[in-house]
Each structure stands twice: as structure tokens, then as C-alpha cells.
Amino acid sequence: MRLIQHKAEAWWFYRVVSKVYDRWVNPLFWTPRMRDEALELARLDAPGLRVLDAGAGTGFTTEGIVARVPAGQVVMVDQSPHQLARARRKPALAACEVREGDAEDLPFGDDAFDRYVSAGSIEYWPDPQRGIAEAYRVVREGGTALVVGPVRPAQALARRLADTWMLFPSEEEYRAWFAAAGFADVEVRRLAPDWYDEASGAAYGVAVAGRKPAPGPSPLGLAPPAERLGEPMGLRRRLLFAGRFAVGSLAGLAFVPVALLQTLRARRAR
Ligand SMILES: C[S@@+](CC[C@H](N)C(=O)[O-])C[C@H]1O[C@@H](n2cnc3c(N)ncnc32)[C@H](O)[C@@H]1O
């Protein structure tokens, strides 16, 4: 069902969630240690790098980027003005360029960046393959793109809620999207917060990075994005939107304690 994996639904979701995002979401699910482990794959260690953070939100990942690259060389893009408004209040990000925009249709020319980073956003993109092909297009030849995202939960109830909420791909899907977009040397690293039971063998999330081997757009020919923010909604679409937003948000809300409890229970049993 993946009810919030749509642009208008995700926009409204973050209209609400942005109010609590920094306080309640990142400290539990996307921690500074996970961010450091993921950003290692982005190779932010060369001088003069120009970096794009797509789906930058309130700037938690961007704060990790600007610890490695001067903020004036970092561009943040997100489709949510509410998330970006919070990023704009952070002194460490004051020198970053901040733009509203769609990760599936980036407002930049080909080969414009040395590095592309996107953390925790792919799960909302209606066409993730298109988003990864856009990552390929905007990175220069030899540059690196890094995408961080969740993995389909192993536990049945958490999986059902996750599938109702948004996209939780398999590791194989991430690899296939990178390969199809044209990336070479694709690397995958598993990530998990401290409370997660890694002994179960099931992945929590992954960081996936690839190198762009040739200049220009992705060899994958792409149709225009299937959804655009702000396009007029007829009555049917409005009703669909309202249903998806209500049920999808509830599933997202329920997912958090269920996933947490299941994990802690599995850990105790072990
Ligand atoms: C879970 S937050 C992650 C924010 C940030 N990257 C971080 O590390 O905290 C997901 C972000 O993706 C953004 N987003 C979702 N779909 C998007 C799209 N199609 N284009 C750009 N941003 C998008 C949301 O607005 C939200 O700010």
C-alpha cells in the first residue's frame, strides 16, 4: 500500500512531523554514530568538494556533512518548506544554500556536484529508481553518490505497518537501482541504532554508495516524474489523498512503538 510514498502525502506528513522531528525522530532512529558510519562511504575527505544533500529536511545529515566540508560548499534540497525552515535556524548550516525541490527532478544541471548524499528520504519517493538516476545525473564523473534508507523489517507486524506506511526496500533493490542507474563500485553498509537487535541477522537500514563512471545523465532513459507537488487534485484524488494521509500516518505512528517493542523483546529473549 505504501500510503505516504507520494509527494503530496509526504509534504503534509512533514507539515506535522517537522514539529517533533529533531527531538523525537533522529535521537531514536538516525543517530550521530549511524550518520558517521554512513558518511564514510561518501568520501568527503577531498578539498573543495561541492556537496548536495537531497531530502535534507531539518539538516541532521547536513550537520554531519558540514563537519567535513565547509558549509558554503553544501546545498540542501527538500520538498518540505516546514522541514527547511527548521534547518535555516541552525547556526552551523547558515552558510549552506537551501532550496525547495524534488529529489526525483533536481533543479540542477548535469555533473554539478562532487558528492550527492540523501539520508532517510528515498522511502517517500514514488519512483526511487528515478531519484537514484537523478543522483547519478547531478554528480560529476568520478564523484560519489550515497543513499541511506530503511530495510524491510523481518518481524511480521512491523513489516505490515511498514508496508502500509511507506517504502522499506530490500538490500537487493537498493543495489539493483544503483546498478541500473549506471553506478560502478557499489558498496552497501548496514546501519542500526544501539537499541536494535543486530544479532537477529535482519538489517535495519543501509547506506549505499556508488561511483559515477562517465559524465552526463544516467544511461537509464526516464519518463518525467509520475507525481508533482502542487498539481491540481480532482475530487477522487482529494479523497484518495485524505484516506492515504490518515491511514498512512497512523501506520507510521504505530510502527514506531511496535518496532521498538518487538526489537527489545527479541533482545531480552536472546
Ligand atoms: C526522514 S526525513 C530525513 C531528513 C534528513 N535527511 C535527515 O537526515 O534528518 C525525510 C525528508 O525527505 C523529504 N522528502 C520526501 N520526499 C521528497 C522528495 N520527493 N524530494 C525532496 N525531499 C523529499 C521530506 O520532506 C523530509 O524532510
The ligand as an ORCA input file, in Angstrom:
! r2SCAN-3c Opt
* xyz 0 1
  C      13.181     11.315      7.417
  S      13.429     12.946      6.766
  C      15.181     12.956      6.593
  C      15.737     14.324      6.721
  C      17.263     14.424      6.753
  N      17.886     13.875      5.570
  C      17.880     13.816      7.999
  O      18.882     13.153      7.865
  O      17.355     14.022      9.084
  C      12.862     12.773      5.082
  C      12.889     14.064      4.287
  O      12.700     13.770      2.901
  C      11.924     14.804      2.346
  N      11.331     14.351      1.076
  C      10.412     13.399      0.882
  N      10.153     13.252     -0.430
  C      10.947     14.140     -1.083
  C      11.141     14.465     -2.458
  N      10.464     13.847     -3.436
  N      12.026     15.436     -2.750
  C      12.717     16.093     -1.776
  N      12.565     15.828     -0.468
  C      11.699     14.843     -0.118
  C      10.914     15.111      3.427
  O      10.295     16.370      3.237
  C      11.770     15.034      4.680
  O      12.313     16.265      5.040
*
